Amino acid sequence: MRTASIILAAGESRRMGRPKALLPFRGGTFLSVLAATFSPFSDLVIAVFGFDGENVRLAAPDNVTAVVNTDYRLGMLTSLQTGLRACPDAIDTILFTLVDHPAVSPGTVAQLLAAVPESDIAIPRFNGKRGHPVLMRRCFADQYLAEPLTAKVRDLIDRHAGQIRYVDVDDPGICDDVDDPALYQALLAREAIKTREAIKE
């Protein structure tokens, strides 16, 4: 089974004040950490940039295929469509996530991939709340590419609710939505606590 991972990083990051993809995290950046998390499970990792995309893509790590969505102002769907167009025909399954969910664990990705044989869409869930990344079979890529620009990413998923398998995980990172400096500092504080606890063990 060949898998592609798509990291959506096209937004203007207005509330953050700087590109979220390049925020320092775990000795790298949001983007590089996510790419490192997905790479062991993926044949291809794609990052979709938008605002100031030509400059931001220069900072993309070597294990990432960087593409630019010139229509990013029209919404997240256009960024997902841009990433899907960059997927080779040989890809069987596709993971996609937002760049502001950098703390997702490799174990979560492994659990999602293990769920694919039994479902068409796999979505992680932590304490009853669903999050990212989302895993889907390749057949949904064509459906997403056919969606009107007025649609939202979740519209197609909601139409196929009966084909979703929710995977319960012990991973608060799937619910992160690091949109502003306060949330970023909260994430760093959580990481510091996690590091201290690991040292004590």
C-alpha angles and dihedrals in degrees: 000000000000117000134194123196122208122199113197110214105148102113126112093240089219096163092045093046094218136050109292091209090067099045111127113255135159092347093310135047135285088261098046093047092050091047090051090049094051100037098079089056099038139074089202135017115202126191118197116208129185122159108061084351099161091057098040092050089062088069094052114119119250093254091062129085104216121208130173125226107209090187095055092125088068092067146272094297091068090054092051089048090051090052093047091053088057092056115102118238090247092068113112103183134024130207119196133182143161117259090234090071097073098146097067108134125234087236090064091053090050091051092051093051090049088056096055098086088060099042144027096226127030122193125180120234128198120190089343095309120113121222147152149353104046119201122204140169118257092253089075092058091071090048092052091049089054094051116112117250089246091064126097125229092246094053094079092044091051091051088057097044091136091061096053123106114198113213114205110219136177092231122113088185091080089068099047116123103178100188104144141028094264092056090045091054090047089054092050090049091052089050091051091053090048091051093049091050091050091052091052090054 
